[in-house]
C-alpha cells in the first residue's frame, strides 16, 4: 500500500510545482524588468546614461534575464535578473546617487504589490466573470502581491549585492564601505539565505496585509 501512496504524493507535488510555475513565472517576468528598469530610469534622471546606452531602459524581460537566474527561477521558483549597469561617478554625489537609484528598485516592487491588491479589490466588484477565469486572475494577483512584497523587503536587506547595501553605504565612511563590499558580502549573503527561508513567509504576509488595509481605505 505504500507504493501507490508515494506515487500519488509525488504526483501531487509535481502538479503543485507546475501550477505554481504558471503563476510565479509570469509575475517575475513583469517584476524583474520593472525593478531593473526603475534602477536605470532613476540613474538616467540623476545624470548617468549607462543603462540607457546599454538598452536596459525597457520592460522587455529578455533584456534583463540572467541565464543562471532564469534556470533557478524554473527549477526552484527563485531567481534573479541581470543588474542594470550603473556608473556612480556620473552622479553629482556618488553615494547619494547610488542610494536613490538603489531604492528605486524595491520601491517599484512595493508599488506593484499595492497595484495588485488594488486590482484584486476592483476585480471583486465584477459579477459577470466566469468562475474559472475569476479564480485564475484572483490567484495571479495574490501571487503578484506576495512576490512583489517579498522582493521589496528582501532587496532592502543591507547586505551586498542587495539594494539595501547601497542605501546603508551613504552612512558609511569610504574605507568601511570598501571593506564591507570586499569582505562582508559572501558570509552575509549566506546568513541572509539561511534565515530568509524561515522568515520570508510571515514578512511577506505582513507587508501584503498592510498594503491590503491601505487599499481598503480607498472608497470607490
CORDA-V824330 format. One record per residue. N is the residue number from 1. SS is DSSP state (a for helix, b for strand, c for the rest). PHI is phi as a letter, one per 30 degrees, with the letter a starting at -180 (* if undefined). PSI is psi in whole degrees, -180 to 180 (NA if undefined). Layout:
n: <N | N>
ss: <SS | SS>
phi: <PHI | PHI>
psi: <PSI | PSI>
This chain:
n: <1 | 2 | 3 | 4 | 5 | 6 | 7 | 8 | 9 | 10 | 11 | 12 | 13 | 14 | 15 | 16 | 17 | 18 | 19 | 20 | 21 | 22 | 23 | 24 | 25 | 26 | 27 | 28 | 29 | 30 | 31 | 32 | 33 | 34 | 35 | 36 | 37 | 38 | 39 | 40 | 41 | 42 | 43 | 44 | 45 | 46 | 47 | 48 | 49 | 50 | 51 | 52 | 53 | 54 | 55 | 56 | 57 | 58 | 59 | 60 | 61 | 62 | 63 | 64 | 65 | 66 | 67 | 68 | 69 | 70 | 71 | 72 | 73 | 74 | 75 | 76 | 77 | 78 | 79 | 80 | 81 | 82 | 83 | 84 | 85 | 86 | 87 | 88 | 89 | 90 | 91 | 92 | 93 | 94 | 95 | 96 | 97 | 98 | 99 | 100 | 101 | 102 | 103 | 104 | 105 | 106 | 107 | 108 | 109 | 110 | 111 | 112 | 113 | 114 | 115 | 116 | 117 | 118 | 119 | 120 | 121 | 122 | 123 | 124 | 125 | 126 | 127 | 128 | 129 | 130 | 131 | 132 | 133 | 134 | 135 | 136 | 137 | 138 | 139 | 140 | 141 | 142 | 143 | 144 | 145 | 146 | 147 | 148 | 149 | 150 | 151 | 152 | 153 | 154 | 155 | 156 | 157 | 158 | 159 | 160 | 161 | 162 | 163 | 164 | 165 | 166 | 167 | 168 | 169 | 170 | 171 | 172 | 173 | 174 | 175 | 176 | 177 | 178 | 179 | 180 | 181 | 182 | 183 | 184 | 185 | 186 | 187 | 188 | 189 | 190 | 191 | 192 | 193 | 194 | 195 | 196 | 197 | 198 | 199 | 200 | 201 | 202 | 203 | 204 | 205 | 206 | 207 | 208 | 209 | 210 | 211 | 212 | 213 | 214 | 215 | 216 | 217 | 218 | 219 | 220>
ss: <c | a | a | a | a | a | a | a | a | a | a | a | a | a | a | a | a | a | a | a | a | a | a | a | a | a | a | a | a | a | a | a | a | a | a | a | a | a | a | a | a | a | a | a | a | c | c | c | c | a | a | a | a | c | c | c | c | c | c | c | a | a | a | c | b | c | a | a | a | a | a | a | a | a | a | a | c | c | c | c | b | c | c | c | c | c | c | a | a | a | c | c | c | a | a | a | a | a | a | a | a | a | a | a | a | a | a | a | a | a | a | a | a | a | a | a | a | a | a | a | a | a | a | a | c | c | c | c | c | c | a | a | a | a | a | a | a | a | a | a | a | a | a | a | a | a | a | a | a | a | a | a | a | a | a | c | c | c | c | c | c | c | a | a | a | a | a | a | a | c | c | c | c | a | a | a | a | a | a | a | a | a | a | c | a | a | a | a | a | a | a | a | a | a | a | a | a | a | a | a | a | a | a | a | a | a | a | a | a | a | a | a | a | a | a | a | c | c | c | c>
phi: <* | d | d | e | d | d | d | d | d | d | d | d | d | d | d | d | d | d | d | d | d | d | c | d | d | e | d | d | d | c | d | d | d | d | e | d | d | d | e | d | d | d | d | d | d | c | j | c | c | e | d | d | d | d | i | c | d | b | c | d | d | d | d | c | d | c | e | d | d | d | d | d | d | d | d | c | h | b | b | a | c | d | d | d | d | b | c | d | d | d | d | d | c | e | d | d | d | d | d | d | d | d | d | d | d | e | d | d | d | d | d | d | d | d | d | d | d | d | d | d | d | d | d | d | d | d | b | c | c | e | e | d | d | d | d | d | d | d | d | d | d | d | d | d | d | d | d | d | d | d | d | e | d | d | d | d | d | d | b | d | c | d | d | d | d | d | d | d | d | d | c | c | d | e | d | d | d | d | d | d | d | d | c | c | d | d | d | d | d | d | d | d | d | d | c | d | d | c | c | d | d | d | d | d | d | d | d | d | d | d | d | d | d | d | d | d | d | d | c | a>
psi: <-18 | -35 | -51 | -36 | -42 | -41 | -45 | -41 | -43 | -39 | -42 | -39 | -39 | -44 | -44 | -42 | -46 | -40 | -42 | -34 | -37 | -26 | -42 | -47 | -50 | -38 | -45 | -29 | -14 | -44 | -44 | -51 | -40 | -43 | -52 | -39 | -34 | -43 | -52 | -39 | -44 | -41 | -41 | -42 | -24 | 2 | -1 | 115 | 18 | -48 | -38 | -45 | -25 | 0 | 27 | 1 | 63 | 154 | 7 | 114 | -28 | -17 | -13 | -11 | 139 | 139 | -57 | -33 | -35 | -40 | -45 | -34 | -43 | -41 | -46 | 3 | 28 | 120 | -168 | 163 | 169 | 129 | 140 | 132 | 129 | 135 | 100 | -18 | -3 | -9 | 150 | -43 | 110 | -51 | -44 | -41 | -43 | -38 | -44 | -42 | -42 | -41 | -28 | -37 | -60 | -36 | -36 | -36 | -36 | -43 | -42 | -37 | -43 | -45 | -36 | -44 | -34 | -44 | -36 | -41 | -41 | -38 | -34 | -19 | -16 | 142 | -7 | 17 | 132 | 148 | -42 | -47 | -39 | -42 | -42 | -47 | -39 | -47 | -40 | -43 | -37 | -43 | -40 | -44 | -46 | -43 | -45 | -35 | -41 | -41 | -37 | -51 | -47 | -44 | -15 | -5 | 127 | 61 | 130 | 141 | 20 | 159 | -32 | -28 | -33 | -31 | -41 | -35 | -24 | -20 | -1 | 142 | 156 | -42 | -41 | -40 | -44 | -44 | -36 | -44 | -32 | -42 | -19 | -12 | -50 | -54 | -35 | -42 | -36 | -41 | -40 | -48 | -33 | -43 | -26 | -35 | -25 | -28 | -10 | -44 | -52 | -35 | -47 | -42 | -38 | -47 | -43 | -41 | -41 | -45 | -38 | -39 | -36 | -40 | -31 | -18 | -17 | 136 | 118 | NA>
